[in-house]
Amino acid sequence: MRSEPLASEGVRDEMVLSNQRVKVHIRCRKCGETFILRGVRDSNGHIETGFKRCLCDNEDDFDIEPLH
Ligand SMILES: [Zn+2]
């Protein structure tokens, strides 16, 4: 009777956790409009929300803060 090698555990769980879903608070620095979106945090810490632009046509001047 042979003993089986131990399977490596936990690796897959960590892979899943690296793509966390987070809520993100976005505030436009031009008009002050705020948005709450759901995004996905990737392994680099970058959060992808799919948010494109504010109602005032601002596309890149935002305060972005992840919510807990
Ligand atoms: Zn705006």
N, CA, C, O and the ligand as a Tripos MOL2 file, in Angstrom:
@<TRIPOS>MOLECULE
protein
  273   271    69     0     0
PROTEIN
NO_CHARGES

@<TRIPOS>ATOM
      1 N           0.8420   -1.2050    0.0000 N.3       1 MET1
      2 CA          0.0000    0.0000    0.0000 C.3       1 MET1
      3 C           0.8660    1.2390    0.0000 C.2       1 MET1
      4 O           1.6850    1.4470    0.8950 O.2       1 MET1
      5 N           0.6740    2.0420   -0.9980 N.am      2 ARG2
      6 CA          1.5010    3.2480   -1.1330 C.3       2 ARG2
      7 C           0.7860    4.4550   -0.5570 C.2       2 ARG2
      8 O          -0.4380    4.5620   -0.6280 O.2       2 ARG2
      9 N           1.5480    5.3400    0.0010 N.am      3 SER3
     10 CA          0.9330    6.6090    0.4130 C.3       3 SER3
     11 C           0.9840    7.5670   -0.7750 C.2       3 SER3
     12 O           1.9940    7.6330   -1.4760 O.2       3 SER3
     13 N          -0.0870    8.3020   -1.0020 N.am      4 GLU4
     14 CA         -0.1120    9.2190   -2.1420 C.3       4 GLU4
     15 C           0.5750   10.5290   -1.7970 C.2       4 GLU4
     16 O           0.5420   10.9820   -0.6520 O.2       4 GLU4
     17 N           1.1890   11.1230   -2.7910 N.am      5 PRO5
     18 CA          1.8120   12.4370   -2.5260 C.3       5 PRO5
     19 C           0.7620   13.4600   -2.1170 C.2       5 PRO5
     20 O          -0.3730   13.4130   -2.5900 O.2       5 PRO5
     21 N           1.1310   14.3610   -1.2590 N.am      6 LEU6
     22 CA          0.1960   15.3990   -0.8240 C.3       6 LEU6
     23 C          -0.0810   16.3650   -1.9690 C.2       6 LEU6
     24 O           0.8410   16.8600   -2.6180 O.2       6 LEU6
     25 N          -1.3380   16.6190   -2.2020 N.am      7 ALA7
     26 CA         -1.6900   17.6130   -3.2150 C.3       7 ALA7
     27 C          -1.4070   19.0030   -2.6510 C.2       7 ALA7
     28 O          -1.5540   19.2500   -1.4550 O.2       7 ALA7
     29 N          -1.0070   19.8790   -3.5230 N.am      8 SER8
     30 CA         -0.7970   21.2510   -3.0490 C.3       8 SER8
     31 C          -2.1580   21.9080   -2.8650 C.2       8 SER8
     32 O          -3.0000   21.8950   -3.7630 O.2       8 SER8
     33 N          -2.3490   22.4670   -1.7160 N.am      9 GLU9
     34 CA         -3.6610   23.0500   -1.4080 C.3       9 GLU9
     35 C          -3.5900   24.5660   -1.3700 C.2       9 GLU9
     36 O          -2.5420   25.1520   -1.1000 O.2       9 GLU9
     37 N          -4.7120   25.1770   -1.6410 N.am     10 GLY10
     38 CA         -4.8170   26.6230   -1.4330 C.3      10 GLY10
     39 C          -4.4290   27.4620   -2.6270 C.2      10 GLY10
     40 O          -4.7430   28.6510   -2.6670 O.2      10 GLY10
     41 N          -3.7580   26.8820   -3.5980 N.am     11 VAL11
     42 CA         -3.2900   27.6950   -4.7180 C.3      11 VAL11
     43 C          -4.4600   28.2610   -5.5150 C.2      11 VAL11
     44 O          -4.4750   29.4390   -5.8710 O.2      11 VAL11
     45 N          -5.4290   27.4080   -5.7840 N.am     12 ARG12
     46 CA         -6.5580   27.8840   -6.5740 C.3      12 ARG12
     47 C          -7.3530   28.9660   -5.8430 C.2      12 ARG12
     48 O          -7.8130   29.9300   -6.4550 O.2      12 ARG12
     49 N          -7.5070   28.8000   -4.5480 N.am     13 ASP13
     50 CA         -8.2410   29.8150   -3.7900 C.3      13 ASP13
     51 C          -7.5740   31.1770   -3.9260 C.2      13 ASP13
     52 O          -8.2510   32.1950   -4.0700 O.2      13 ASP13
     53 N          -6.2610   31.1920   -3.8800 N.am     14 GLU14
     54 CA         -5.5610   32.4790   -3.9920 C.3      14 GLU14
     55 C          -5.7470   33.0780   -5.3820 C.2      14 GLU14
     56 O          -5.8570   34.2950   -5.5290 O.2      14 GLU14
     57 N          -5.7820   32.2250   -6.3930 N.am     15 MET15
     58 CA         -6.0020   32.7370   -7.7460 C.3      15 MET15
     59 C          -7.3590   33.4280   -7.8420 C.2      15 MET15
     60 O          -7.4840   34.4840   -8.4620 O.2      15 MET15
     61 N          -8.3690   32.8260   -7.2270 N.am     16 VAL16
     62 CA         -9.7080   33.4160   -7.2670 C.3      16 VAL16
     63 C          -9.7220   34.7400   -6.5230 C.2      16 VAL16
     64 O         -10.3230   35.7100   -6.9820 O.2      16 VAL16
     65 N          -9.0660   34.7790   -5.3850 N.am     17 LEU17
     66 CA         -9.0860   35.9940   -4.5770 C.3      17 LEU17
     67 C          -8.3650   37.1530   -5.2600 C.2      17 LEU17
     68 O          -8.6060   38.3110   -4.9190 O.2      17 LEU17
     69 N          -7.4920   36.8660   -6.2090 N.am     18 SER18
     70 CA         -6.7650   37.9490   -6.8560 C.3      18 SER18
     71 C          -7.6780   38.7550   -7.7830 C.2      18 SER18
     72 O          -7.3300   39.8650   -8.1870 O.2      18 SER18
     73 N          -8.8460   38.1960   -8.1210 N.am     19 ASN19
     74 CA         -9.8110   38.9570   -8.9060 C.3      19 ASN19
     75 C         -11.0030   39.3210   -8.0350 C.2      19 ASN19
     76 O         -12.1000   38.7910   -8.2110 O.2      19 ASN19
     77 N         -10.7810   40.2200   -7.1030 N.am     20 GLN20
     78 CA        -11.8330   40.5720   -6.1600 C.3      20 GLN20
     79 C         -12.8110   41.5580   -6.7710 C.2      20 GLN20
     80 O         -12.4380   42.4650   -7.5150 O.2      20 GLN20
     81 N         -14.0660   41.3530   -6.4340 N.am     21 ARG21
     82 CA        -15.0590   42.3520   -6.8060 C.3      21 ARG21
     83 C         -15.1240   43.3970   -5.7010 C.2      21 ARG21
     84 O         -15.2570   43.0730   -4.5210 O.2      21 ARG21
     85 N         -15.0280   44.6380   -6.1040 N.am     22 VAL22
     86 CA        -15.0410   45.7140   -5.1250 C.3      22 VAL22
     87 C         -16.0140   46.7990   -5.5730 C.2      22 VAL22
     88 O         -16.2770   46.9700   -6.7630 O.2      22 VAL22
     89 N         -16.5380   47.5220   -4.5970 N.am     23 LYS23
     90 CA        -17.3170   48.7110   -4.9120 C.3      23 LYS23
     91 C         -16.3740   49.8980   -4.9490 C.2      23 LYS23
     92 O         -15.4730   50.0250   -4.1200 O.2      23 LYS23
     93 N         -16.5940   50.7470   -5.9080 N.am     24 VAL24
     94 CA        -15.6930   51.8780   -6.0890 C.3      24 VAL24
     95 C         -16.5000   53.1720   -6.0750 C.2      24 VAL24
     96 O         -17.5300   53.2920   -6.7400 O.2      24 VAL24
     97 N         -16.0120   54.1250   -5.3100 N.am     25 HIS25
     98 CA        -16.6230   55.4450   -5.2710 C.3      25 HIS25
     99 C         -15.8280   56.3530   -6.2000 C.2      25 HIS25
    100 O         -14.6220   56.5310   -6.0260 O.2      25 HIS25
    101 N         -16.5080   56.9210   -7.1820 N.am     26 ILE26
    102 CA        -15.8430   57.7870   -8.1520 C.3      26 ILE26
    103 C         -16.4300   59.1780   -8.0380 C.2      26 ILE26
    104 O         -17.6480   59.3520   -8.0800 O.2      26 ILE26
    105 N         -15.5700   60.1660   -7.8950 N.am     27 ARG27
    106 CA        -16.0450   61.5430   -7.8150 C.3      27 ARG27
    107 C         -15.3770   62.3700   -8.9010 C.2      27 ARG27
    108 O         -14.1540   62.3790   -9.0350 O.2      27 ARG27
    109 N         -16.2000   63.0590   -9.6680 N.am     28 CYS28
    110 CA        -15.6950   63.9090  -10.7370 C.3      28 CYS28
    111 C         -15.0840   65.1640  -10.1330 C.2      28 CYS28
    112 O         -15.7150   65.8340   -9.3150 O.2      28 CYS28
    113 N         -13.8740   65.4790  -10.5280 N.am     29 ARG29
    114 CA        -13.2150   66.6780  -10.0010 C.3      29 ARG29
    115 C         -13.6800   67.9480  -10.7000 C.2      29 ARG29
    116 O         -13.3860   69.0500  -10.2380 O.2      29 ARG29
    117 N         -14.3880   67.8100  -11.7840 N.am     30 LYS30
    118 CA        -14.8490   68.9990  -12.4990 C.3      30 LYS30
    119 C         -16.2110   69.4710  -12.0160 C.2      30 LYS30
    120 O         -16.3960   70.6580  -11.7450 O.2      30 LYS30
    121 N         -17.1730   68.5450  -11.9050 N.am     31 CYS31
    122 CA        -18.5190   68.9680  -11.5330 C.3      31 CYS31
    123 C         -18.9520   68.4330  -10.1790 C.2      31 CYS31
    124 O         -19.9970   68.8360   -9.6680 O.2      31 CYS31
    125 N         -18.1640   67.5230   -9.5770 N.am     32 GLY32
    126 CA        -18.4890   67.0380   -8.2470 C.3      32 GLY32
    127 C         -19.4890   65.8940   -8.2170 C.2      32 GLY32
    128 O         -19.8550   65.4190   -7.1420 O.2      32 GLY32
    129 N         -19.9290   65.4520   -9.3710 N.am     33 GLU33
    130 CA        -20.8520   64.3140   -9.4340 C.3      33 GLU33
    131 C         -20.1570   63.0650   -8.8830 C.2      33 GLU33
    132 O         -18.9650   62.8540   -9.1060 O.2      33 GLU33
    133 N         -20.9240   62.2410   -8.1600 N.am     34 THR34
    134 CA        -20.3250   61.0160   -7.6350 C.3      34 THR34
    135 C         -21.0440   59.7930   -8.1930 C.2      34 THR34
    136 O         -22.2350   59.8300   -8.5040 O.2      34 THR34
    137 N         -20.2970   58.7330   -8.3060 N.am     35 PHE35
    138 CA        -20.8280   57.4720   -8.8320 C.3      35 PHE35
    139 C         -20.3320   56.3320   -7.9580 C.2      35 PHE35
    140 O         -19.1940   56.3410   -7.4890 O.2      35 PHE35
    141 N         -21.2000   55.3520   -7.7460 N.am     36 ILE36
    142 CA        -20.7930   54.1210   -7.0680 C.3      36 ILE36
    143 C         -20.8950   52.9930   -8.0850 C.2      36 ILE36
    144 O         -21.9700   52.6970   -8.6070 O.2      36 ILE36
    145 N         -19.7550   52.3730   -8.3520 N.am     37 LEU37
    146 CA        -19.7400   51.3100   -9.3450 C.3      37 LEU37
    147 C         -19.1290   50.0560   -8.7560 C.2      37 LEU37
    148 O         -18.3930   50.1050   -7.7700 O.2      37 LEU37
    149 N         -19.4420   48.9460   -9.3700 N.am     38 ARG38
    150 CA        -18.7630   47.7140   -9.0030 C.3      38 ARG38
    151 C         -17.6370   47.4640   -9.9740 C.2      38 ARG38
    152 O         -17.8170   47.5650  -11.1870 O.2      38 ARG38
    153 N         -16.4880   47.1420   -9.4480 N.am     39 GLY39
    154 CA        -15.3470   46.8810  -10.3070 C.3      39 GLY39
    155 C         -14.6750   45.5860   -9.9070 C.2      39 GLY39
    156 O         -15.0690   44.9300   -8.9420 O.2      39 GLY39
    157 N         -13.6570   45.2320  -10.6640 N.am     40 VAL40
    158 CA        -12.8690   44.0400  -10.3810 C.3      40 VAL40
    159 C         -11.4250   44.4540  -10.1890 C.2      40 VAL40
    160 O         -10.8320   45.1070  -11.0480 O.2      40 VAL40
    161 N         -10.8630   44.0660   -9.0490 N.am     41 ARG41
    162 CA         -9.4700   44.4000   -8.7950 C.3      41 ARG41
    163 C          -8.5900   43.2890   -9.3640 C.2      41 ARG41
    164 O          -8.7730   42.1180   -9.0320 O.2      41 ARG41
    165 N          -7.6560   43.6460  -10.2020 N.am     42 ASP42
    166 CA         -6.7850   42.6020  -10.7460 C.3      42 ASP42
    167 C          -5.5370   42.4460   -9.8860 C.2      42 ASP42
    168 O          -5.3830   43.1220   -8.8690 O.2      42 ASP42
    169 N          -4.6430   41.5420  -10.3090 N.am     43 SER43
    170 CA         -3.4950   41.1970   -9.4650 C.3      43 SER43
    171 C          -2.5170   42.3530   -9.2980 C.2      43 SER43
    172 O          -1.6670   42.3120   -8.4080 O.2      43 SER43
    173 N          -2.6180   43.3780  -10.1310 N.am     44 ASN44
    174 CA         -1.7320   44.5430   -9.9910 C.3      44 ASN44
    175 C          -2.3160   45.6080   -9.0740 C.2      44 ASN44
    176 O          -1.6850   46.6370   -8.8360 O.2      44 ASN44
    177 N          -3.5220   45.3640   -8.5570 N.am     45 GLY45
    178 CA         -4.1530   46.3560   -7.7040 C.3      45 GLY45
    179 C          -4.9470   47.3860   -8.4850 C.2      45 GLY45
    180 O          -5.5600   48.2780   -7.9000 O.2      45 GLY45
    181 N          -4.9380   47.2650   -9.8060 N.am     46 HIS46
    182 CA         -5.7220   48.1630  -10.6480 C.3      46 HIS46
    183 C          -7.1860   47.7370  -10.5890 C.2      46 HIS46
    184 O          -7.4960   46.5460  -10.6070 O.2      46 HIS46
    185 N          -8.0840   48.7250  -10.5170 N.am     47 ILE47
    186 CA         -9.5020   48.4030  -10.4640 C.3      47 ILE47
    187 C         -10.1760   48.7650  -11.7750 C.2      47 ILE47
    188 O         -10.1480   49.9160  -12.2100 O.2      47 ILE47
    189 N         -10.7770   47.7720  -12.3910 N.am     48 GLU48
    190 CA        -11.4560   47.9730  -13.6710 C.3      48 GLU48
    191 C         -12.9530   48.0880  -13.4100 C.2      48 GLU48
    192 O         -13.5760   47.1420  -12.9280 O.2      48 GLU48
    193 N         -13.5240   49.2350  -13.7240 N.am     49 THR49
    194 CA        -14.9540   49.4420  -13.4790 C.3      49 THR49
    195 C         -15.7540   49.5440  -14.7620 C.2      49 THR49
    196 O         -16.9720   49.3670  -14.7450 O.2      49 THR49
    197 N         -15.1030   49.8230  -15.8570 N.am     50 GLY50
    198 CA        -15.8270   50.0520  -17.0940 C.3      50 GLY50
    199 C         -16.3640   51.4720  -17.1820 C.2      50 GLY50
    200 O         -17.0110   51.8280  -18.1660 O.2      50 GLY50
    201 N         -16.1010   52.2930  -16.1570 N.am     51 PHE51
    202 CA        -16.5660   53.6720  -16.1570 C.3      51 PHE51
    203 C         -15.8260   54.4560  -17.2380 C.2      51 PHE51
    204 O         -14.6010   54.3980  -17.3370 O.2      51 PHE51
    205 N         -16.5870   55.1840  -18.0430 N.am     52 LYS52
    206 CA        -15.9480   55.8710  -19.1740 C.3      52 LYS52
    207 C         -15.8490   57.3700  -18.9570 C.2      52 LYS52
    208 O         -14.7750   57.9570  -19.0840 O.2      52 LYS52
    209 N         -16.9790   57.9830  -18.6280 N.am     53 ARG53
    210 CA        -16.9170   59.4270  -18.5010 C.3      53 ARG53
    211 C         -18.0860   59.9430  -17.6920 C.2      53 ARG53
    212 O         -19.1170   59.2850  -17.5550 O.2      53 ARG53
    213 N         -17.8980   61.1280  -17.1640 N.am     54 CYS54
    214 CA        -18.9250   61.7630  -16.3500 C.3      54 CYS54
    215 C         -19.9860   62.4160  -17.2340 C.2      54 CYS54
    216 O         -19.8300   62.5280  -18.4500 O.2      54 CYS54
    217 N         -21.0570   62.8370  -16.5900 N.am     55 LEU55
    218 CA        -22.1290   63.5490  -17.3010 C.3      55 LEU55
    219 C         -21.6240   64.8400  -17.9300 C.2      55 LEU55
    220 O         -22.1930   65.3160  -18.9120 O.2      55 LEU55
    221 N         -20.5550   65.4120  -17.3700 N.am     56 CYS56
    222 CA        -20.0320   66.6940  -17.8640 C.3      56 CYS56
    223 C         -18.9470   66.4920  -18.9310 C.2      56 CYS56
    224 O         -18.2400   67.4390  -19.2770 O.2      56 CYS56
    225 N         -18.8120   65.2780  -19.4500 N.am     57 ASP57
    226 CA        -17.8380   64.9390  -20.4880 C.3      57 ASP57
    227 C         -16.4060   64.8310  -19.9930 C.2      57 ASP57
    228 O         -15.4820   64.6350  -20.7830 O.2      57 ASP57
    229 N         -16.2240   64.9600  -18.6900 N.am     58 ASN58
    230 CA        -14.9000   64.7030  -18.1370 C.3      58 ASN58
    231 C         -14.5790   63.2140  -18.2570 C.2      58 ASN58
    232 O         -15.3920   62.3680  -17.8840 O.2      58 ASN58
    233 N         -13.4060   62.8970  -18.7720 N.am     59 GLU59
    234 CA        -13.0650   61.4850  -18.9650 C.3      59 GLU59
    235 C         -11.9100   61.0040  -18.0990 C.2      59 GLU59
    236 O         -11.7030   59.7990  -17.9600 O.2      59 GLU59
    237 N         -11.1560   61.9300  -17.5140 N.am     60 ASP60
    238 CA         -9.9490   61.4390  -16.8360 C.3      60 ASP60
    239 C          -9.5850   62.1780  -15.5620 C.2      60 ASP60
    240 O          -8.4980   61.9660  -15.0250 O.2      60 ASP60
    241 N         -10.4560   63.0350  -15.0640 N.am     61 ASP61
    242 CA        -10.1050   63.7840  -13.8500 C.3      61 ASP61
    243 C         -11.0320   63.4010  -12.7180 C.2      61 ASP61
    244 O         -12.0180   64.0860  -12.4450 O.2      61 ASP61
    245 N         -10.7020   62.2810  -12.0480 N.am     62 PHE62
    246 CA        -11.5680   61.7440  -11.0140 C.3      62 PHE62
    247 C         -10.7980   61.3910   -9.7500 C.2      62 PHE62
    248 O          -9.6120   61.0610   -9.7860 O.2      62 PHE62
    249 N         -11.5150   61.4730   -8.6300 N.am     63 ASP63
    250 CA        -11.0350   60.8260   -7.4120 C.3      63 ASP63
    251 C         -11.6730   59.4410   -7.3710 C.2      63 ASP63
    252 O         -12.8970   59.3190   -7.4250 O.2      63 ASP63
    253 N         -10.8700   58.4240   -7.2780 N.am     64 ILE64
    254 CA        -11.3940   57.0550   -7.2480 C.3      64 ILE64
    255 C         -10.9550   56.3860   -5.9620 C.2      64 ILE64
    256 O          -9.7690   56.3430   -5.6330 O.2      64 ILE64
    257 N         -11.9480   55.8590   -5.2330 N.am     65 GLU65
    258 CA        -11.6540   55.2840   -3.9300 C.3      65 GLU65
    259 C         -12.4310   53.9880   -3.7500 C.2      65 GLU65
    260 O         -13.6570   53.9970   -3.8610 O.2      65 GLU65
    261 N         -11.7630   52.8830   -3.4780 N.am     66 PRO66
    262 CA        -12.4650   51.6330   -3.2310 C.3      66 PRO66
    263 C         -13.2110   51.6610   -1.9100 C.2      66 PRO66
    264 O         -12.7010   52.1930   -0.9240 O.2      66 PRO66
    265 N         -14.4030   51.1010   -1.8760 N.am     67 LEU67
    266 CA        -15.2030   51.0330   -0.6450 C.3      67 LEU67
    267 C         -15.0370   49.6630   -0.0110 C.2      67 LEU67
    268 O         -14.7500   48.6780   -0.6920 O.2      67 LEU67
    269 N         -15.2220   49.6140    1.3060 N.am     68 HIS68
    270 CA        -15.0590   48.3360    1.9960 C.3      68 HIS68
    271 C         -16.3850   47.7740    2.4550 C.2      68 HIS68
    272 O         -16.4260   46.7000    3.0550 O.2      68 HIS68
    273 ZN        -18.3980   65.7000  -14.0260 Zn       69 ZN69
@<TRIPOS>BOND
     1     1     2 1
     2     2     3 1
     3     3     4 2
     4     3     5 am
     5     5     6 1
     6     6     7 1
     7     7     8 2
     8     7     9 am
     9     9    10 1
    10    10    11 1
    11    11    12 2
    12    11    13 am
    13    13    14 1
    14    14    15 1
    15    15    16 2
    16    15    17 am
    17    17    18 1
    18    18    19 1
    19    19    20 2
    20    19    21 am
    21    21    22 1
    22    22    23 1
    23    23    24 2
    24    23    25 am
    25    25    26 1
    26    26    27 1
    27    27    28 2
    28    27    29 am
    29    29    30 1
    30    30    31 1
    31    31    32 2
    32    31    33 am
    33    33    34 1
    34    34    35 1
    35    35    36 2
    36    35    37 am
    37    37    38 1
    38    38    39 1
    39    39    40 2
    40    39    41 am
    41    41    42 1
    42    42    43 1
    43    43    44 2
    44    43    45 am
    45    45    46 1
    46    46    47 1
    47    47    48 2
    48    47    49 am
    49    49    50 1
    50    50    51 1
    51    51    52 2
    52    51    53 am
    53    53    54 1
    54    54    55 1
    55    55    56 2
    56    55    57 am
    57    57    58 1
    58    58    59 1
    59    59    60 2
    60    59    61 am
    61    61    62 1
    62    62    63 1
    63    63    64 2
    64    63    65 am
    65    65    66 1
    66    66    67 1
    67    67    68 2
    68    67    69 am
    69    69    70 1
    70    70    71 1
    71    71    72 2
    72    71    73 am
    73    73    74 1
    74    74    75 1
    75    75    76 2
    76    75    77 am
    77    77    78 1
    78    78    79 1
    79    79    80 2
    80    79    81 am
    81    81    82 1
    82    82    83 1
    83    83    84 2
    84    83    85 am
    85    85    86 1
    86    86    87 1
    87    87    88 2
    88    87    89 am
    89    89    90 1
    90    90    91 1
    91    91    92 2
    92    91    93 am
    93    93    94 1
    94    94    95 1
    95    95    96 2
    96    95    97 am
    97    97    98 1
    98    98    99 1
    99    99   100 2
   100    99   101 am
   101   101   102 1
   102   102   103 1
   103   103   104 2
   104   103   105 am
   105   105   106 1
   106   106   107 1
   107   107   108 2
   108   107   109 am
   109   109   110 1
   110   110   111 1
   111   111   112 2
   112   111   113 am
   113   113   114 1
   114   114   115 1
   115   115   116 2
   116   115   117 am
   117   117   118 1
   118   118   119 1
   119   119   120 2
   120   119   121 am
   121   121   122 1
   122   122   123 1
   123   123   124 2
   124   123   125 am
   125   125   126 1
   126   126   127 1
   127   127   128 2
   128   127   129 am
   129   129   130 1
   130   130   131 1
   131   131   132 2
   132   131   133 am
   133   133   134 1
   134   134   135 1
   135   135   136 2
   136   135   137 am
   137   137   138 1
   138   138   139 1
   139   139   140 2
   140   139   141 am
   141   141   142 1
   142   142   143 1
   143   143   144 2
   144   143   145 am
   145   145   146 1
   146   146   147 1
   147   147   148 2
   148   147   149 am
   149   149   150 1
   150   150   151 1
   151   151   152 2
   152   151   153 am
   153   153   154 1
   154   154   155 1
   155   155   156 2
   156   155   157 am
   157   157   158 1
   158   158   159 1
   159   159   160 2
   160   159   161 am
   161   161   162 1
   162   162   163 1
   163   163   164 2
   164   163   165 am
   165   165   166 1
   166   166   167 1
   167   167   168 2
   168   167   169 am
   169   169   170 1
   170   170   171 1
   171   171   172 2
   172   171   173 am
   173   173   174 1
   174   174   175 1
   175   175   176 2
   176   175   177 am
   177   177   178 1
   178   178   179 1
   179   179   180 2
   180   179   181 am
   181   181   182 1
   182   182   183 1
   183   183   184 2
   184   183   185 am
   185   185   186 1
   186   186   187 1
   187   187   188 2
   188   187   189 am
   189   189   190 1
   190   190   191 1
   191   191   192 2
   192   191   193 am
   193   193   194 1
   194   194   195 1
   195   195   196 2
   196   195   197 am
   197   197   198 1
   198   198   199 1
   199   199   200 2
   200   199   201 am
   201   201   202 1
   202   202   203 1
   203   203   204 2
   204   203   205 am
   205   205   206 1
   206   206   207 1
   207   207   208 2
   208   207   209 am
   209   209   210 1
   210   210   211 1
   211   211   212 2
   212   211   213 am
   213   213   214 1
   214   214   215 1
   215   215   216 2
   216   215   217 am
   217   217   218 1
   218   218   219 1
   219   219   220 2
   220   219   221 am
   221   221   222 1
   222   222   223 1
   223   223   224 2
   224   223   225 am
   225   225   226 1
   226   226   227 1
   227   227   228 2
   228   227   229 am
   229   229   230 1
   230   230   231 1
   231   231   232 2
   232   231   233 am
   233   233   234 1
   234   234   235 1
   235   235   236 2
   236   235   237 am
   237   237   238 1
   238   238   239 1
   239   239   240 2
   240   239   241 am
   241   241   242 1
   242   242   243 1
   243   243   244 2
   244   243   245 am
   245   245   246 1
   246   246   247 1
   247   247   248 2
   248   247   249 am
   249   249   250 1
   250   250   251 1
   251   251   252 2
   252   251   253 am
   253   253   254 1
   254   254   255 1
   255   255   256 2
   256   255   257 am
   257   257   258 1
   258   258   259 1
   259   259   260 2
   260   259   261 am
   261   261   262 1
   262   262   263 1
   263   263   264 2
   264   263   265 am
   265   265   266 1
   266   266   267 1
   267   267   268 2
   268   267   269 am
   269   269   270 1
   270   270   271 1
   271   271   272 2
@<TRIPOS>SUBSTRUCTURE
     1 MET1         2 RESIDUE 1 A MET
     2 ARG2         6 RESIDUE 1 A ARG
     3 SER3        10 RESIDUE 1 A SER
     4 GLU4        14 RESIDUE 1 A GLU
     5 PRO5        18 RESIDUE 1 A PRO
     6 LEU6        22 RESIDUE 1 A LEU
     7 ALA7        26 RESIDUE 1 A ALA
     8 SER8        30 RESIDUE 1 A SER
     9 GLU9        34 RESIDUE 1 A GLU
    10 GLY10       38 RESIDUE 1 A GLY
    11 VAL11       42 RESIDUE 1 A VAL
    12 ARG12       46 RESIDUE 1 A ARG
    13 ASP13       50 RESIDUE 1 A ASP
    14 GLU14       54 RESIDUE 1 A GLU
    15 MET15       58 RESIDUE 1 A MET
    16 VAL16       62 RESIDUE 1 A VAL
    17 LEU17       66 RESIDUE 1 A LEU
    18 SER18       70 RESIDUE 1 A SER
    19 ASN19       74 RESIDUE 1 A ASN
    20 GLN20       78 RESIDUE 1 A GLN
    21 ARG21       82 RESIDUE 1 A ARG
    22 VAL22       86 RESIDUE 1 A VAL
    23 LYS23       90 RESIDUE 1 A LYS
    24 VAL24       94 RESIDUE 1 A VAL
    25 HIS25       98 RESIDUE 1 A HIS
    26 ILE26      102 RESIDUE 1 A ILE
    27 ARG27      106 RESIDUE 1 A ARG
    28 CYS28      110 RESIDUE 1 A CYS
    29 ARG29      114 RESIDUE 1 A ARG
    30 LYS30      118 RESIDUE 1 A LYS
    31 CYS31      122 RESIDUE 1 A CYS
    32 GLY32      126 RESIDUE 1 A GLY
    33 GLU33      130 RESIDUE 1 A GLU
    34 THR34      134 RESIDUE 1 A THR
    35 PHE35      138 RESIDUE 1 A PHE
    36 ILE36      142 RESIDUE 1 A ILE
    37 LEU37      146 RESIDUE 1 A LEU
    38 ARG38      150 RESIDUE 1 A ARG
    39 GLY39      154 RESIDUE 1 A GLY
    40 VAL40      158 RESIDUE 1 A VAL
    41 ARG41      162 RESIDUE 1 A ARG
    42 ASP42      166 RESIDUE 1 A ASP
    43 SER43      170 RESIDUE 1 A SER
    44 ASN44      174 RESIDUE 1 A ASN
    45 GLY45      178 RESIDUE 1 A GLY
    46 HIS46      182 RESIDUE 1 A HIS
    47 ILE47      186 RESIDUE 1 A ILE
    48 GLU48      190 RESIDUE 1 A GLU
    49 THR49      194 RESIDUE 1 A THR
    50 GLY50      198 RESIDUE 1 A GLY
    51 PHE51      202 RESIDUE 1 A PHE
    52 LYS52      206 RESIDUE 1 A LYS
    53 ARG53      210 RESIDUE 1 A ARG
    54 CYS54      214 RESIDUE 1 A CYS
    55 LEU55      218 RESIDUE 1 A LEU
    56 CYS56      222 RESIDUE 1 A CYS
    57 ASP57      226 RESIDUE 1 A ASP
    58 ASN58      230 RESIDUE 1 A ASN
    59 GLU59      234 RESIDUE 1 A GLU
    60 ASP60      238 RESIDUE 1 A ASP
    61 ASP61      242 RESIDUE 1 A ASP
    62 PHE62      246 RESIDUE 1 A PHE
    63 ASP63      250 RESIDUE 1 A ASP
    64 ILE64      254 RESIDUE 1 A ILE
    65 GLU65      258 RESIDUE 1 A GLU
    66 PRO66      262 RESIDUE 1 A PRO
    67 LEU67      266 RESIDUE 1 A LEU
    68 HIS68      270 RESIDUE 1 A HIS
    69 ZN69       273 GROUP 0 **** ****
